Amino acid sequence: MSTESVAKRLVELCRAGQFEAAQKELYAQDAESLEPEGAPPGALGNVKGLDAIYKKGEAFQEGVEEMHGIQVSDAIVAGNWFTLSMTMDVTMKGHGRMEMAEICLYHVKNGKVDREQFFYDME
């Protein structure tokens, strides 16, 4: 798949809330997932490998009490890279309802996402 095809499909699946399906279909087995510098270590930190990315997603979902909505922008593609913005209206267990906004950056190699990196405020 081309970078543009991967980007469009990822946006489609994320808008439907099908994050794990997106990972299974579009990610390389050795993909890495990176959080902002200074993020606390733990289940949602930096990981490498598709199984670790699944576990990271499961850990996030375990903290979700209710998902109220999600907005995903169209992707902007440049070479083997693409980016999009994602905003989730979510109630997190023990933290209440909040809006989580982030910039998501992806790299595509051999038709698969081999790197995802997230940028957001940690306040």
N, C-alpha and C positions, 0 to 999 in steps of 0.2 A: 504494500500500500504506500502511496505517496504521503508525504507529511501533511498535505492539505486534506487528503482522505481520512487519515488518522484523526486529525484535528476535528473535522466535521462530525465524525462518528463519536468521538469522545464527548463533544458538546451535546449531541443528541442523547446519549446514554446518561450523562450527568443531569441534564434537564429532566429526565424521567426518574432520577434518583437511583439509577442502576449502576452504582459505583463499582461493585465487585464484578458485575458482568463486563463493564468497561475494562477492568484490569485483566480479566481472563481473556478477553478478545484481543486487546490492543497492546498489552505490556509484554516485554521480553522477560524471560525467566530470571535474568540477572539484573533487572531494573533496580534503581535506587530511588529512595524517597527522602527528600531533605526538608527540614523545618528551618525557620529563621535562626540565625546565629544567636546564641544566648538562650534558646528555648530550653526549659528544664529537661533533663534526661528522663526516660521512662517509656511507656508503651507508645506514646505518640512522637517519639524522637526520630532521629535519622535511622533508616533501615536499608538493607540491601537484600535483594532476592524477592521473588514474587510471593512466596509463602509468608515472609516477614511483612510485606505490604498488606496482604490479606489480614494478618493478625492486627496490624496497626489500624486498619479500617474497622475490624470487629471491636477493638478497644474503644474507638471513637463512638461507634454505634451503641455500645453498652452504657456510655455516659449520656446518651440522648433519651430524654423522657418523652419529648414530642417534637416532631419536625412539622413546622407550620408552613414553610414554603422555601423554595430555592430559586435563585435567579442565576443564570449562567450566560455570559456574553457570547457573542460570536467570537471565534478565534481569529487572531492576527498571526499570520504565517510569515516567517523569514527564513528561507533555506530549510535547514533541518530542525528549526525551532518554531514553537508556537506558544502563544500566551492567551490567557482569558481571565476574566474576573468572575468570581463566584461569591454570592452573598446568600447566607442561610439564616432564616428566621427560625430559631430553635430554642426549646426549653431543655436545659441541661440539668441532670440530676444534681441537686444540692446548690445550684447556681442560678436557677430561675431562667426566665425568658431573655434571650439576647439576640442581637444581630451580629453574625460573624461575617466579616468581609475580608477577602484575600485576593491576591494576584497569584495565579498558577502558571508556572513556566514548565514547558515540556521539551524534551529532546527526542528526536526520532532517529533510529539507526536500523537499517535493514527492515524497514516497514513496521517497526514496533517501538513503543515508548521505552526508552532505556533509562530515562531520568525524569523525575518530577521534582519541582522545588516550589515551596509555598512561601509567600511573603505576606505578613499581617502584623498588626500591632498586638503586643502582648500586655495589654493593660487590664 
